[in-house]
């Protein structure tokens, strides 16, 4: 059953692309903020329990993310002041106040849309 929660998927082999549900579109909101839209046309938000879900139809403060670039690496800072990461159970959460190894994202493919 699809409940809108985001979890880590199984690792892909080298050269293998993401599954459709793993593809996100970044929507620029300002010079420093983006929203992330899933393949299901829902926006990723941090819920009250700091779990990341893709259930939102519109963009508000909970759906806003700040990309942080440092030393060629990318992390996403959520509205709650924590970085996107993966819990031990495999759920996507925003609970870490610092961007460490578990908060670094890998962008596989980037396509610019006008």
ABEGO torsion letter per residue (X at the ends): XBAGBBBBBBBBBBGBBBBAAABBBBBBABAABBBBBBAAGBBBBBBAAGBBBBABABBBAAABBBBBBBGGBBBBBBAAGBBBBBBAAGBBBBABABBBAAABBBBABBBBBX
